[in-house]
Amino acid sequence: MHGSLIKNFVRLSCLLFFTATLLPAETWVKVASPHFTVISNAGEKNARNVAANFERIRATLAILHPSLRVDASAQTIIVVPRDVSTFDKLMPSYRKEDDHVAGLFRAGWEHNYVIIRLDFPDFAETEVYHEYIHNLLHLNFT
């Protein structure tokens, strides 16, 4: 399973790089916040909302737990596909394994990757927080 996860995130990185040629009919936006980069085909407003949610939970945890390390040396890139069709193009093997994947997290040396589907039933800020907590756990507890 772990090898499959790494393989899928490598595939995701390559697909993001070639998004313009692989998904020519879609418009992707990139939104940068102070601590996160969001790439999405769900529009700038949705991308900004996801970035704001990540910034909000980061700030809250930094206040509640001052000793908690909240800044990674690796940049966190959040990919936000607008629907299951886009998710399937980016992560084809996950659709086959589980229809209910709403989000994934993968820590790396240079980049941390988070992918969150916007069309997932009952999508809420909790999914954003859940994925970010993976990052904090990795930073603080190896």
N, CA, C and O atoms as CSV, one atom per row, in Angstrom:
chain,resi,resn,atom,element,x,y,z
A,1,MET,N,N,0.822,-1.195,0.000
A,1,MET,CA,C,0.000,0.000,0.000
A,1,MET,C,C,0.861,1.250,0.000
A,1,MET,O,O,0.569,2.193,-0.736
A,2,HIS,N,N,1.938,1.283,0.824
A,2,HIS,CA,C,2.787,2.464,0.917
A,2,HIS,C,C,3.448,2.757,-0.425
A,2,HIS,O,O,3.500,3.910,-0.854
A,3,GLY,N,N,3.957,1.713,-1.094
A,3,GLY,CA,C,4.566,1.885,-2.404
A,3,GLY,C,C,3.569,2.418,-3.418
A,3,GLY,O,O,3.914,3.222,-4.283
A,4,SER,N,N,2.338,1.964,-3.304
A,4,SER,CA,C,1.280,2.436,-4.189
A,4,SER,C,C,0.998,3.922,-3.962
A,4,SER,O,O,0.750,4.666,-4.911
A,5,LEU,N,N,1.037,4.343,-2.708
A,5,LEU,CA,C,0.803,5.746,-2.373
A,5,LEU,C,C,1.890,6.625,-2.969
A,5,LEU,O,O,1.589,7.664,-3.557
A,6,ILE,N,N,3.136,6.231,-2.828
A,6,ILE,CA,C,4.247,6.999,-3.387
A,6,ILE,C,C,4.136,7.055,-4.899
A,6,ILE,O,O,4.316,8.113,-5.501
A,7,LYS,N,N,3.843,5.931,-5.506
A,7,LYS,CA,C,3.691,5.864,-6.958
A,7,LYS,C,C,2.589,6.816,-7.427
A,7,LYS,O,O,2.747,7.501,-8.438
A,8,ASN,N,N,1.478,6.857,-6.698
A,8,ASN,CA,C,0.373,7.724,-7.091
A,8,ASN,C,C,0.717,9.196,-6.931
A,8,ASN,O,O,0.288,10.010,-7.749
A,9,PHE,N,N,1.468,9.560,-5.915
A,9,PHE,CA,C,1.842,10.957,-5.756
A,9,PHE,C,C,2.887,11.381,-6.765
A,9,PHE,O,O,2.896,12.540,-7.179
A,10,VAL,N,N,3.757,10.493,-7.169
A,10,VAL,CA,C,4.682,10.802,-8.259
A,10,VAL,C,C,3.878,11.043,-9.533
A,10,VAL,O,O,4.142,11.981,-10.286
A,11,ARG,N,N,2.899,10.182,-9.756
A,11,ARG,CA,C,2.026,10.346,-10.919
A,11,ARG,C,C,1.290,11.681,-10.847
A,11,ARG,O,O,1.169,12.379,-11.853
A,12,LEU,N,N,0.797,12.039,-9.658
A,12,LEU,CA,C,0.100,13.310,-9.466
A,12,LEU,C,C,1.016,14.482,-9.799
A,12,LEU,O,O,0.597,15.427,-10.468
A,13,SER,N,N,2.248,14.427,-9.342
A,13,SER,CA,C,3.199,15.505,-9.614
A,13,SER,C,C,3.426,15.664,-11.111
A,13,SER,O,O,3.425,16.779,-11.632
A,14,CYS,N,N,3.617,14.558,-11.788
A,14,CYS,CA,C,3.822,14.600,-13.243
A,14,CYS,C,C,2.583,15.126,-13.961
A,14,CYS,O,O,2.691,15.927,-14.890
A,15,LEU,N,N,1.420,14.678,-13.535
A,15,LEU,CA,C,0.193,15.127,-14.174
A,15,LEU,C,C,-0.043,16.618,-13.956
A,15,LEU,O,O,-0.515,17.310,-14.858
A,16,LEU,N,N,0.278,17.108,-12.781
A,16,LEU,CA,C,0.120,18.538,-12.529
A,16,LEU,C,C,1.033,19.348,-13.429
A,16,LEU,O,O,0.655,20.416,-13.912
A,17,PHE,N,N,2.228,18.843,-13.653
A,17,PHE,CA,C,3.182,19.531,-14.506
A,17,PHE,C,C,2.675,19.626,-15.944
A,17,PHE,O,O,2.896,20.625,-16.628
A,18,PHE,N,N,2.000,18.584,-16.384
A,18,PHE,CA,C,1.502,18.535,-17.755
A,18,PHE,C,C,0.001,18.797,-17.852
A,18,PHE,O,O,-0.628,18.401,-18.832
A,19,THR,N,N,-0.569,19.444,-16.872
A,19,THR,CA,C,-2.009,19.695,-16.842
A,19,THR,C,C,-2.500,20.395,-18.104
A,19,THR,O,O,-3.554,20.050,-18.639
A,20,ALA,N,N,-1.753,21.361,-18.571
A,20,ALA,CA,C,-2.205,22.126,-19.735
A,20,ALA,C,C,-2.386,21.249,-20.973
A,20,ALA,O,O,-3.277,21.502,-21.784
A,21,THR,N,N,-1.562,20.236,-21.122
A,21,THR,CA,C,-1.689,19.372,-22.291
A,21,THR,C,C,-2.612,18.185,-22.044
A,21,THR,O,O,-3.250,17.691,-22.973
A,22,LEU,N,N,-2.685,17.728,-20.801
A,22,LEU,CA,C,-3.520,16.564,-20.515
A,22,LEU,C,C,-4.991,16.920,-20.343
A,22,LEU,O,O,-5.867,16.134,-20.703
A,23,LEU,N,N,-5.263,18.093,-19.800
A,23,LEU,CA,C,-6.637,18.525,-19.543
A,23,LEU,C,C,-6.869,19.902,-20.173
A,23,LEU,O,O,-7.123,20.869,-19.455
A,24,PRO,N,N,-6.784,20.005,-21.513
A,24,PRO,CA,C,-6.811,21.318,-22.158
A,24,PRO,C,C,-8.126,22.078,-21.995
A,24,PRO,O,O,-8.129,23.306,-22.084
A,25,ALA,N,N,-9.234,21.393,-21.761
A,25,ALA,CA,C,-10.523,22.076,-21.664
A,25,ALA,C,C,-10.746,22.697,-20.284
A,25,ALA,O,O,-11.701,23.450,-20.094
A,26,GLU,N,N,-9.886,22.393,-19.333
A,26,GLU,CA,C,-10.087,22.875,-17.980
A,26,GLU,C,C,-9.144,24.022,-17.658
A,26,GLU,O,O,-8.019,24.085,-18.153
A,27,THR,N,N,-9.624,24.920,-16.822
A,27,THR,CA,C,-8.804,26.010,-16.339
A,27,THR,C,C,-8.383,25.697,-14.910
A,27,THR,O,O,-9.219,25.460,-14.039
A,28,TRP,N,N,-7.097,25.701,-14.690
A,28,TRP,CA,C,-6.546,25.466,-13.362
A,28,TRP,C,C,-6.013,26.777,-12.821
A,28,TRP,O,O,-5.423,27.567,-13.558
A,29,VAL,N,N,-6.220,27.009,-11.538
A,29,VAL,CA,C,-5.705,28.211,-10.905
A,29,VAL,C,C,-4.719,27.815,-9.816
A,29,VAL,O,O,-4.789,26.727,-9.244
A,30,LYS,N,N,-3.809,28.726,-9.553
A,30,LYS,CA,C,-2.838,28.534,-8.477
A,30,LYS,C,C,-2.999,29.707,-7.522
A,30,LYS,O,O,-2.931,30.869,-7.924
A,31,VAL,N,N,-3.211,29.387,-6.263
A,31,VAL,CA,C,-3.378,30.405,-5.227
A,31,VAL,C,C,-2.313,30.156,-4.168
A,31,VAL,O,O,-2.164,29.039,-3.673
A,32,ALA,N,N,-1.583,31.196,-3.831
A,32,ALA,CA,C,-0.558,31.077,-2.794
A,32,ALA,C,C,-0.994,31.857,-1.566
A,32,ALA,O,O,-1.387,33.020,-1.660
A,33,SER,N,N,-0.919,31.207,-0.423
A,33,SER,CA,C,-1.140,31.871,0.852
A,33,SER,C,C,0.223,31.901,1.554
A,33,SER,O,O,1.193,31.374,1.010
A,34,PRO,N,N,0.321,32.489,2.722
A,34,PRO,CA,C,1.638,32.554,3.365
A,34,PRO,C,C,2.315,31.201,3.593
A,34,PRO,O,O,3.544,31.128,3.586
A,35,HIS,N,N,1.547,30.132,3.795
A,35,HIS,CA,C,2.157,28.844,4.117
A,35,HIS,C,C,1.765,27.706,3.185
A,35,HIS,O,O,2.272,26.594,3.336
A,36,PHE,N,N,0.879,27.951,2.227
A,36,PHE,CA,C,0.364,26.881,1.379
A,36,PHE,C,C,0.223,27.353,-0.067
A,36,PHE,O,O,0.069,28.544,-0.339
A,37,THR,N,N,0.281,26.385,-0.990
A,37,THR,CA,C,-0.014,26.637,-2.399
A,37,THR,C,C,-1.170,25.724,-2.776
A,37,THR,O,O,-1.112,24.514,-2.554
A,38,VAL,N,N,-2.221,26.304,-3.347
A,38,VAL,CA,C,-3.395,25.532,-3.751
A,38,VAL,C,C,-3.497,25.577,-5.266
A,38,VAL,O,O,-3.414,26.644,-5.873
A,39,ILE,N,N,-3.679,24.411,-5.871
A,39,ILE,CA,C,-3.878,24.290,-7.313
A,39,ILE,C,C,-5.231,23.622,-7.506
A,39,ILE,O,O,-5.486,22.549,-6.959
A,40,SER,N,N,-6.107,24.269,-8.294
A,40,SER,CA,C,-7.469,23.743,-8.415
A,40,SER,C,C,-8.089,24.069,-9.764
A,40,SER,O,O,-7.750,25.063,-10.407
A,41,ASN,N,N,-9.006,23.204,-10.172
A,41,ASN,CA,C,-9.833,23.488,-11.344
A,41,ASN,C,C,-11.259,23.833,-10.898
A,41,ASN,O,O,-12.190,23.805,-11.702
A,42,ALA,N,N,-11.419,24.155,-9.621
A,42,ALA,CA,C,-12.736,24.502,-9.066
A,42,ALA,C,C,-12.926,26.009,-8.944
A,42,ALA,O,O,-13.884,26.458,-8.315
A,43,GLY,N,N,-12.044,26.783,-9.524
A,43,GLY,CA,C,-12.161,28.236,-9.493
A,43,GLY,C,C,-11.336,28.869,-8.385
A,43,GLY,O,O,-10.985,28.231,-7.392
A,44,GLU,N,N,-11.041,30.139,-8.588
A,44,GLU,CA,C,-10.191,30.864,-7.639
A,44,GLU,C,C,-10.839,30.999,-6.264
A,44,GLU,O,O,-10.158,30.897,-5.243
A,45,LYS,N,N,-12.142,31.227,-6.232
A,45,LYS,CA,C,-12.828,31.384,-4.946
A,45,LYS,C,C,-12.690,30.123,-4.092
A,45,LYS,O,O,-12.363,30.215,-2.909
A,46,ASN,N,N,-12.931,28.962,-4.669
A,46,ASN,CA,C,-12.793,27.705,-3.936
A,46,ASN,C,C,-11.351,27.463,-3.507
A,46,ASN,O,O,-11.103,27.003,-2.392
A,47,ALA,N,N,-10.407,27.769,-4.378
A,47,ALA,CA,C,-8.998,27.592,-4.041
A,47,ALA,C,C,-8.614,28.501,-2.866
A,47,ALA,O,O,-7.898,28.078,-1.958
A,48,ARG,N,N,-9.089,29.738,-2.886
A,48,ARG,CA,C,-8.799,30.666,-1.783
A,48,ARG,C,C,-9.450,30.192,-0.482
A,48,ARG,O,O,-8.865,30.335,0.592
A,49,ASN,N,N,-10.645,29.635,-0.573
A,49,ASN,CA,C,-11.301,29.114,0.632
A,49,ASN,C,C,-10.511,27.965,1.254
A,49,ASN,O,O,-10.367,27.897,2.474
A,50,VAL,N,N,-10.005,27.072,0.424
A,50,VAL,CA,C,-9.209,25.953,0.931
A,50,VAL,C,C,-7.931,26.483,1.575
A,50,VAL,O,O,-7.553,26.042,2.660
A,51,ALA,N,N,-7.263,27.429,0.909
A,51,ALA,CA,C,-6.042,28.014,1.483
A,51,ALA,C,C,-6.345,28.698,2.817
A,51,ALA,O,O,-5.588,28.551,3.776
A,52,ALA,N,N,-7.436,29.434,2.879
A,52,ALA,CA,C,-7.816,30.120,4.119
A,52,ALA,C,C,-8.100,29.122,5.238
A,52,ALA,O,O,-7.728,29.360,6.387
A,53,ASN,N,N,-8.750,28.020,4.916
A,53,ASN,CA,C,-9.029,26.998,5.926
A,53,ASN,C,C,-7.737,26.396,6.479
A,53,ASN,O,O,-7.613,26.181,7.685
A,54,PHE,N,N,-6.778,26.128,5.595
A,54,PHE,CA,C,-5.509,25.594,6.064
A,54,PHE,C,C,-4.772,26.624,6.919
A,54,PHE,O,O,-4.192,26.272,7.946
A,55,GLU,N,N,-4.790,27.879,6.511
A,55,GLU,CA,C,-4.137,28.930,7.301
A,55,GLU,C,C,-4.810,29.077,8.667
A,55,GLU,O,O,-4.140,29.276,9.680
A,56,ARG,N,N,-6.122,28.976,8.682
A,56,ARG,CA,C,-6.879,29.131,9.927
A,56,ARG,C,C,-6.539,28.023,10.924
A,56,ARG,O,O,-6.300,28.299,12.100
A,57,ILE,N,N,-6.518,26.791,10.467
A,57,ILE,CA,C,-6.229,25.695,11.393
A,57,ILE,C,C,-4.767,25.742,11.833
A,57,ILE,O,O,-4.464,25.415,12.980
A,58,ARG,N,N,-3.860,26.141,10.950
A,58,ARG,CA,C,-2.455,26.280,11.318
A,58,ARG,C,C,-2.303,27.308,12.432
A,58,ARG,O,O,-1.631,27.050,13.430
A,59,ALA,N,N,-2.923,28.467,12.263
A,59,ALA,CA,C,-2.833,29.535,13.266
A,59,ALA,C,C,-3.467,29.111,14.588
A,59,ALA,O,O,-2.928,29.392,15.659
A,60,THR,N,N,-4.601,28.442,14.510
A,60,THR,CA,C,-5.285,27.987,15.733
A,60,THR,C,C,-4.423,27.010,16.510
A,60,THR,O,O,-4.287,27.132,17.727
A,61,LEU,N,N,-3.840,26.043,15.818
A,61,LEU,CA,C,-3.001,25.054,16.495
A,61,LEU,C,C,-1.729,25.690,17.051
A,61,LEU,O,O,-1.246,25.279,18.106
A,62,ALA,N,N,-1.185,26.684,16.355
A,62,ALA,CA,C,0.009,27.371,16.848
A,62,ALA,C,C,-0.292,28.121,18.141
A,62,ALA,O,O,0.565,28.199,19.022
A,63,ILE,N,N,-1.492,28.671,18.266
A,63,ILE,CA,C,-1.892,29.384,19.482
A,63,ILE,C,C,-2.191,28.401,20.611
A,63,ILE,O,O,-1.754,28.601,21.744
A,64,LEU,N,N,-2.935,27.344,20.301
A,64,LEU,CA,C,-3.325,26.379,21.328
A,64,LEU,C,C,-2.160,25.547,21.850
A,64,LEU,O,O,-2.136,25.164,23.020
A,65,HIS,N,N,-1.188,25.267,20.971
A,65,HIS,CA,C,-0.040,24.431,21.345
A,65,HIS,C,C,1.241,25.129,20.889
A,65,HIS,O,O,1.788,24.779,19.843
A,66,PRO,N,N,1.726,26.108,21.653
A,66,PRO,CA,C,2.897,26.896,21.225
A,66,PRO,C,C,4.154,26.062,20.961
A,66,PRO,O,O,5.011,26.479,20.182
A,67,SER,N,N,4.277,24.904,21.588
A,67,SER,CA,C,5.470,24.083,21.364
A,67,SER,C,C,5.356,23.211,20.113
A,67,SER,O,O,6.336,22.590,19.704
A,68,LEU,N,N,4.187,23.160,19.511
A,68,LEU,CA,C,3.960,22.347,18.318
A,68,LEU,C,C,4.633,22.998,17.113
A,68,LEU,O,O,4.447,24.187,16.852
A,69,ARG,N,N,5.401,22.222,16.397
A,69,ARG,CA,C,6.024,22.718,15.165
A,69,ARG,C,C,4.960,22.734,14.065
A,69,ARG,O,O,4.397,21.693,13.725
A,70,VAL,N,N,4.689,23.912,13.513
A,70,VAL,CA,C,3.644,24.023,12.486
A,70,VAL,C,C,4.199,24.391,11.110
A,70,VAL,O,O,3.444,24.454,10.139
A,71,ASP,N,N,5.492,24.631,11.015
A,71,ASP,CA,C,6.099,24.978,9.739
A,71,ASP,C,C,7.075,23.903,9.305
A,71,ASP,O,O,8.059,23.629,9.992
A,72,ALA,N,N,6.800,23.302,8.174
A,72,ALA,CA,C,7.681,22.275,7.617
A,72,ALA,C,C,8.711,22.934,6.716
A,72,ALA,O,O,8.488,24.027,6.195
A,73,SER,N,N,9.824,22.269,6.539
A,73,SER,CA,C,10.803,22.773,5.581
A,73,SER,C,C,10.321,22.518,4.155
A,73,SER,O,O,10.750,23.188,3.215
A,74,ALA,N,N,9.431,21.548,4.006
A,74,ALA,CA,C,8.866,21.231,2.694
A,74,ALA,C,C,7.638,22.095,2.432
A,74,ALA,O,O,6.823,22.314,3.328
A,75,GLN,N,N,7.511,22.574,1.223
A,75,GLN,CA,C,6.343,23.354,0.827
A,75,GLN,C,C,5.128,22.430,0.763
A,75,GLN,O,O,5.228,21.298,0.290
A,76,THR,N,N,3.979,22.919,1.241
A,76,THR,CA,C,2.748,22.121,1.175
A,76,THR,C,C,1.938,22.562,-0.033
A,76,THR,O,O,1.538,23.721,-0.146
A,77,ILE,N,N,1.706,21.623,-0.926
A,77,ILE,CA,C,0.922,21.867,-2.132
A,77,ILE,C,C,-0.390,21.121,-1.984
A,77,ILE,O,O,-0.411,19.913,-1.747
A,78,ILE,N,N,-1.478,21.853,-2.125
A,78,ILE,CA,C,-2.816,21.290,-1.979
A,78,ILE,C,C,-3.476,21.280,-3.352
A,78,ILE,O,O,-3.632,22.327,-3.981
A,79,VAL,N,N,-3.858,20.109,-3.806
A,79,VAL,CA,C,-4.528,19.971,-5.099
A,79,VAL,C,C,-6.008,19.758,-4.819
A,79,VAL,O,O,-6.382,18.883,-4.037
A,80,VAL,N,N,-6.849,20.562,-5.462
A,80,VAL,CA,C,-8.287,20.526,-5.204
A,80,VAL,C,C,-9.041,20.287,-6.512
A,80,VAL,O,O,-9.418,21.241,-7.192
A,81,PRO,N,N,-9.265,19.013,-6.870
A,81,PRO,CA,C,-10.086,18.746,-8.053
A,81,PRO,C,C,-11.547,19.041,-7.754
A,81,PRO,O,O,-12.035,18.781,-6.654
A,82,ARG,N,N,-12.233,19.583,-8.741
A,82,ARG,CA,C,-13.625,19.988,-8.521
A,82,ARG,C,C,-14.609,18.834,-8.495
A,82,ARG,O,O,-15.706,18.961,-7.951
A,83,ASP,N,N,-14.216,17.691,-9.090
A,83,ASP,CA,C,-15.167,16.583,-9.174
A,83,ASP,C,C,-14.442,15.248,-9.261
A,83,ASP,O,O,-13.218,15.190,-9.386
A,84,VAL,N,N,-15.218,14.192,-9.192
A,84,VAL,CA,C,-14.645,12.841,-9.209
A,84,VAL,C,C,-13.971,12.542,-10.545
A,84,VAL,O,O,-13.002,11.784,-10.587
A,85,SER,N,N,-14.458,13.114,-11.613
A,85,SER,CA,C,-13.857,12.890,-12.924
A,85,SER,C,C,-12.413,13.401,-12.952
A,85,SER,O,O,-11.518,12.718,-13.451
A,86,THR,N,N,-12.194,14.591,-12.421
A,86,THR,CA,C,-10.843,15.141,-12.361
A,86,THR,C,C,-9.980,14.329,-11.416
A,86,THR,O,O,-8.820,14.045,-11.716
A,87,PHE,N,N,-10.540,13.953,-10.276
A,87,PHE,CA,C,-9.799,13.125,-9.321
A,87,PHE,C,C,-9.359,11.829,-9.985
A,87,PHE,O,O,-8.222,11.397,-9.798
A,88,ASP,N,N,-10.245,11.198,-10.761
A,88,ASP,CA,C,-9.922,9.943,-11.444
A,88,ASP,C,C,-8.773,10.126,-12.432
A,88,ASP,O,O,-7.936,9.235,-12.579
A,89,LYS,N,N,-8.725,11.271,-13.108
A,89,LYS,CA,C,-7.637,11.531,-14.056
A,89,LYS,C,C,-6.308,11.705,-13.333
A,89,LYS,O,O,-5.262,11.284,-13.826
A,90,LEU,N,N,-6.358,12.328,-12.163
A,90,LEU,CA,C,-5.139,12.568,-11.404
A,90,LEU,C,C,-4.676,11.339,-10.623
A,90,LEU,O,O,-3.478,11.083,-10.500
A,91,MET,N,N,-5.631,10.589,-10.102
A,91,MET,CA,C,-5.332,9.455,-9.229
A,91,MET,C,C,-6.144,8.230,-9.660
A,91,MET,O,O,-7.007,7.784,-8.903
A,92,PRO,N,N,-5.900,7.680,-10.836
A,92,PRO,CA,C,-6.764,6.607,-11.359
A,92,PRO,C,C,-6.820,5.357,-10.492
A,92,PRO,O,O,-7.876,4.728,-10.411
A,93,SER,N,N,-5.752,4.980,-9.856
A,93,SER,CA,C,-5.783,3.737,-9.081
A,93,SER,C,C,-6.601,3.871,-7.801
A,93,SER,O,O,-7.103,2.869,-7.291
A,94,TYR,N,N,-6.749,5.084,-7.268
A,94,TYR,CA,C,-7.546,5.248,-6.063
A,94,TYR,C,C,-9.026,5.048,-6.325
A,94,TYR,O,O,-9.740,4.550,-5.454
A,95,ARG,N,N,-9.495,5.414,-7.475
A,95,ARG,CA,C,-10.908,5.209,-7.811
A,95,ARG,C,C,-11.232,3.722,-7.817
A,95,ARG,O,O,-12.316,3.311,-7.402
A,96,LYS,N,N,-10.297,2.929,-8.286
A,96,LYS,CA,C,-10.513,1.489,-8.329
A,96,LYS,C,C,-10.483,0.880,-6.930
A,96,LYS,O,O,-11.207,-0.076,-6.650
A,97,GLU,N,N,-9.646,1.432,-6.053
A,97,GLU,CA,C,-9.499,0.873,-4.712
A,97,GLU,C,C,-10.636,1.272,-3.776
A,97,GLU,O,O,-11.093,0.465,-2.966
A,98,ASP,N,N,-11.090,2.517,-3.891
A,98,ASP,CA,C,-12.058,3.010,-2.922
A,98,ASP,C,C,-12.812,4.193,-3.517
A,98,ASP,O,O,-12.208,5.208,-3.861
A,99,ASP,N,N,-14.116,4.065,-3.639
A,99,ASP,CA,C,-14.942,5.146,-4.183
A,99,ASP,C,C,-15.060,6.328,-3.235
A,99,ASP,O,O,-15.512,7.402,-3.633
A,100,HIS,N,N,-14.661,6.139,-1.991
A,100,HIS,CA,C,-14.932,7.152,-0.980
A,100,HIS,C,C,-13.679,7.897,-0.516
A,100,HIS,O,O,-13.622,8.352,0.626
A,101,VAL,N,N,-12.690,8.025,-1.375
A,101,VAL,CA,C,-11.495,8.775,-1.012
A,101,VAL,C,C,-11.810,10.261,-1.189
A,101,VAL,O,O,-12.009,10.734,-2.308
A,102,ALA,N,N,-11.852,10.984,-0.082
A,102,ALA,CA,C,-12.149,12.420,-0.115
A,102,ALA,C,C,-10.875,13.242,-0.100
A,102,ALA,O,O,-10.848,14.367,-0.599
A,103,GLY,N,N,-9.823,12.683,0.471
A,103,GLY,CA,C,-8.581,13.417,0.553
A,103,GLY,C,C,-7.423,12.501,0.873
A,103,GLY,O,O,-7.598,11.437,1.467
A,104,LEU,N,N,-6.241,12.925,0.476
A,104,LEU,CA,C,-5.023,12.161,0.713
A,104,LEU,C,C,-3.926,13.118,1.142
A,104,LEU,O,O,-3.963,14.305,0.819
A,105,PHE,N,N,-2.955,12.599,1.867
A,105,PHE,CA,C,-1.801,13.384,2.277
A,105,PHE,C,C,-0.542,12.569,2.048
A,105,PHE,O,O,-0.519,11.369,2.323
A,106,ARG,N,N,0.496,13.205,1.551
A,106,ARG,CA,C,1.786,12.541,1.376
A,106,ARG,C,C,2.884,13.529,1.728
A,106,ARG,O,O,3.020,14.570,1.086
A,107,ALA,N,N,3.665,13.204,2.746
A,107,ALA,CA,C,4.790,14.039,3.151
A,107,ALA,C,C,6.004,13.686,2.311
A,107,ALA,O,O,6.228,12.520,1.986
A,108,GLY,N,N,6.779,14.691,1.964
A,108,GLY,CA,C,8.000,14.469,1.208
A,108,GLY,C,C,9.102,15.410,1.666
A,108,GLY,O,O,8.870,16.279,2.507
A,109,TRP,N,N,10.287,15.242,1.122
A,109,TRP,CA,C,11.421,16.070,1.511
A,109,TRP,C,C,11.267,17.502,1.015
A,109,TRP,O,O,11.511,18.445,1.768
A,110,GLU,N,N,10.869,17.675,-0.231
A,110,GLU,CA,C,10.783,19.011,-0.805
A,110,GLU,C,C,9.360,19.548,-0.834
A,110,GLU,O,O,9.146,20.759,-0.782
A,111,HIS,N,N,8.398,18.656,-0.917
A,111,HIS,CA,C,6.995,19.060,-0.979
A,111,HIS,C,C,6.138,18.087,-0.182
A,111,HIS,O,O,6.390,16.883,-0.164
A,112,ASN,N,N,5.136,18.625,0.467
A,112,ASN,CA,C,4.061,17.812,1.031
A,112,ASN,C,C,2.881,17.987,0.096
A,112,ASN,O,O,2.602,19.096,-0.359
A,113,TYR,N,N,2.193,16.902,-0.188
A,113,TYR,CA,C,1.054,16.966,-1.087
A,113,TYR,C,C,-0.227,16.588,-0.358
A,113,TYR,O,O,-0.284,15.605,0.381
A,114,VAL,N,N,-1.246,17.394,-0.587
A,114,VAL,CA,C,-2.584,17.106,-0.093
A,114,VAL,C,C,-3.502,17.175,-1.306
A,114,VAL,O,O,-3.390,18.093,-2.119
A,115,ILE,N,N,-4.404,16.214,-1.430
A,115,ILE,CA,C,-5.427,16.287,-2.471
A,115,ILE,C,C,-6.773,16.152,-1.785
A,115,ILE,O,O,-6.994,15.240,-0.988
A,116,ILE,N,N,-7.674,17.077,-2.109
A,116,ILE,CA,C,-8.992,17.111,-1.485
A,116,ILE,C,C,-10.043,17.313,-2.574
A,116,ILE,O,O,-9.998,18.288,-3.324
A,117,ARG,N,N,-10.978,16.386,-2.647
A,117,ARG,CA,C,-12.082,16.505,-3.615
A,117,ARG,C,C,-13.134,17.463,-3.083
A,117,ARG,O,O,-13.545,17.363,-1.927
A,118,LEU,N,N,-13.565,18.385,-3.921
A,118,LEU,CA,C,-14.623,19.307,-3.515
A,118,LEU,C,C,-16.009,18.711,-3.658
A,118,LEU,O,O,-16.950,19.173,-3.012
A,119,ASP,N,N,-16.148,17.697,-4.489
A,119,ASP,CA,C,-17.477,17.134,-4.736
A,119,ASP,C,C,-17.838,16.003,-3.789
A,119,ASP,O,O,-18.909,15.409,-3.911
A,120,PHE,N,N,-16.970,15.706,-2.862
A,120,PHE,CA,C,-17.227,14.585,-1.971
A,120,PHE,C,C,-18.457,14.881,-1.126
A,120,PHE,O,O,-18.594,15.992,-0.615
A,121,PRO,N,N,-19.366,13.899,-0.966
A,121,PRO,CA,C,-20.573,14.137,-0.166
A,121,PRO,C,C,-20.228,14.623,1.235
A,121,PRO,O,O,-19.332,14.092,1.892
A,122,ASP,N,N,-20.952,15.633,1.675
A,122,ASP,CA,C,-20.767,16.214,3.005
A,122,ASP,C,C,-19.364,16.758,3.217
A,122,ASP,O,O,-18.860,16.768,4.340
A,123,PHE,N,N,-18.724,17.218,2.125
A,123,PHE,CA,C,-17.403,17.827,2.269
A,123,PHE,C,C,-17.519,19.001,3.220
A,123,PHE,O,O,-18.420,19.830,3.095
A,124,ALA,N,N,-16.616,19.064,4.154
A,124,ALA,CA,C,-16.630,20.143,5.133
A,124,ALA,C,C,-15.206,20.488,5.494
A,124,ALA,O,O,-14.260,19.836,5.052
A,125,GLU,N,N,-15.064,21.513,6.294
A,125,GLU,CA,C,-13.743,21.922,6.730
A,125,GLU,C,C,-13.025,20.804,7.473
A,125,GLU,O,O,-11.796,20.793,7.539
A,126,THR,N,N,-13.775,19.874,8.028
A,126,THR,CA,C,-13.135,18.802,8.782
A,126,THR,C,C,-12.186,17.984,7.915
A,126,THR,O,O,-11.163,17.510,8.410
A,127,GLU,N,N,-12.499,17.807,6.642
A,127,GLU,CA,C,-11.594,17.077,5.753
A,127,GLU,C,C,-10.291,17.847,5.580
A,127,GLU,O,O,-9.210,17.258,5.573
A,128,VAL,N,N,-10.396,19.153,5.442
A,128,VAL,CA,C,-9.205,19.991,5.325
A,128,VAL,C,C,-8.361,19.845,6.584
A,128,VAL,O,O,-7.149,19.646,6.500
A,129,TYR,N,N,-8.987,19.943,7.737
A,129,TYR,CA,C,-8.271,19.828,8.999
A,129,TYR,C,C,-7.663,18.442,9.161
A,129,TYR,O,O,-6.523,18.313,9.608
A,130,HIS,N,N,-8.399,17.426,8.807
A,130,HIS,CA,C,-7.911,16.057,8.914
A,130,HIS,C,C,-6.615,15.876,8.128
A,130,HIS,O,O,-5.643,15.324,8.644
A,131,GLU,N,N,-6.603,16.339,6.889
A,131,GLU,CA,C,-5.421,16.184,6.049
A,131,GLU,C,C,-4.248,16.992,6.584
A,131,GLU,O,O,-3.105,16.540,6.516
A,132,TYR,N,N,-4.512,18.165,7.108
A,132,TYR,CA,C,-3.434,18.984,7.652
A,132,TYR,C,C,-2.860,18.370,8.931
A,132,TYR,O,O,-1.659,18.477,9.181
A,133,ILE,N,N,-3.686,17.746,9.722
A,133,ILE,CA,C,-3.208,17.085,10.942
A,133,ILE,C,C,-2.188,16.003,10.604
A,133,ILE,O,O,-1.256,15.774,11.375
A,134,HIS,N,N,-2.354,15.330,9.454
A,134,HIS,CA,C,-1.339,14.377,9.011
A,134,HIS,C,C,0.027,15.061,8.932
A,134,HIS,O,O,1.036,14.507,9.370
A,135,ASN,N,N,0.045,16.251,8.379
A,135,ASN,CA,C,1.287,17.002,8.245
A,135,ASN,C,C,1.883,17.322,9.613
A,135,ASN,O,O,3.081,17.139,9.828
A,136,LEU,N,N,1.057,17.794,10.529
A,136,LEU,CA,C,1.548,18.140,11.863
A,136,LEU,C,C,2.067,16.920,12.612
A,136,LEU,O,O,3.081,16.997,13.306
A,137,LEU,N,N,1.377,15.802,12.473
A,137,LEU,CA,C,1.847,14.577,13.110
A,137,LEU,C,C,3.211,14.159,12.562
A,137,LEU,O,O,4.095,13.740,13.309
A,138,HIS,N,N,3.356,14.280,11.270
A,138,HIS,CA,C,4.638,13.926,10.650
A,138,HIS,C,C,5.752,14.853,11.130
A,138,HIS,O,O,6.873,14.403,11.368
A,139,LEU,N,N,5.452,16.138,11.271
A,139,LEU,CA,C,6.455,17.108,11.729
A,139,LEU,C,C,6.887,16.890,13.170
A,139,LEU,O,O,8.058,17.066,13.506
A,140,ASN,N,N,5.950,16.510,14.013
A,140,ASN,CA,C,6.211,16.470,15.440
A,140,ASN,C,C,6.446,15.090,16.017
A,140,ASN,O,O,7.088,14.957,17.059
A,141,PHE,N,N,5.939,14.065,15.360
A,141,PHE,CA,C,6.025,12.705,15.899
A,141,PHE,C,C,6.399,11.752,14.791
A,141,PHE,O,O,5.540,11.334,14.014
A,142,THR,N,N,7.679,11.399,14.706
A,142,THR,CA,C,8.109,10.504,13.638
A,142,THR,C,C,7.873,9.056,14.028
A,142,THR,O,O,8.175,8.150,13.252
